[in-house]
Amino acid sequence: MNEHWPTTDLDPVRRLHVLAAGIRGAHVTEAHVDAPFERVWSLLGDLEGGFGQVVTDMERLRVVRRQGERVEALARSRYGMRARLRGVQRPGWCWLQSRFLLIGVAAAPEGPGTRVAFTGGVRLPSRAALVPLGVRREGGRSVRNLTALL
């Protein structure tokens, strides 16, 4: 690359849309919440606490390793499924995936509030696809839970 090569920076919500666009069956639920980014991310970024109150599909999420932005966690859904998730977490961004599960959450300041986005679902092994059942419903539920907690 040289100095004339075009570059762009995407905020975390736009980045989530871009990554989800490459996964068949993925749906991004996006909303604006009337709370400052710091307050919103204190809930969403707390993987072992507040995150489970927002994304109620996760009965339990336990971080087993963290090295800088890299995270490894054990998850158990309320339906009994288990997964070892690996990914990246930084302020406003969390992308965790396993062979069978994907979780993506993003947040970005927007005016006096915060723009949030959720995606995820059950993955089809060996294919870049999600099972589309319940993805939209769960995204809407996460937005409602987040709003209620704020």
C-alpha positions, -999 to +999 in steps of 0.1 A: +000+000+000+011+036-005-001+069+006-026+072-023-044+039-015-079+047-003-087+037+033-118+040+055-127+034+091-159+017+100-175+022+134-183-011+152-220-012+141-211-008+104-183-034+108-209-059+122-231-053+092-202-060+068-192-092+085-228-104+088-234-097+051-208-124+043-227-151+063-258-166+047-288-166+071-273-139+093-295-110+103-284-078+121-309-062+146-300-026+150-315+000+174-308+034+190-309+034+228-311+066+249-281+060+271-245+070+268-221+045+252-201+039+284-233+028+302-244+006+273-210-010+269-206-016+306-236-041+303-228-056+269-191-058+275-195-077+308-195-112+292-200-130+325-226-107+339-246-080+321-243-097+287-263-127+298-291-103+310-293-088+276-288-119+254-310-143+273-303-171+249-270-175+269-277-192+302-240-189+311-209-175+295-176-179+313-143-164+301-116-189+304-088-170+287-081-134+278-050-121+260-053-085+250-084-083+228-085-121+222-111-139+243-119-176+248-151-184+266-173-214+275-210-209+267-241-228+276-274-218+261-308-220+279-315-249+255-286-270+268-262-264+239-225-258+248-198-241+229-162-230+233-162-195+217-131-177+205-129-142+192-122-105+198-136-081+224-128-044+225-149-013+235-179-014+213-171-047+196-175-084+204-173-112+179-172-147+193-176-179+174-173-216+177-178-244+152-216-243+159-223-208+173-218-172+164-223-141+186-217-106+173-225-074+193-215-039+185-221-004+199-212+031+188-219+065+203-246+084+183-256+118+195-265+116+232-273+079+229-258+048+215-264+028+183-263-010+191-264-041+168-267-078+174-262-108+152-256-145+158-271-179+158-264-215+153-238-222+126-239-250+100-206-269+103-183-266+073-205-239+057-205-201+061-242-201+071-265-197+101-297-215+107-321-186+103-347-198+129-353-173+157-325-150+148-347-119+143-368-127+173-337-131+196-322-098+182-354-079+191-355-095+225-319-084+231-328-048+222-358-049+246-338-064+274-310-038+270-335-010+270-352-023+301-319-027+320-308+009+311 
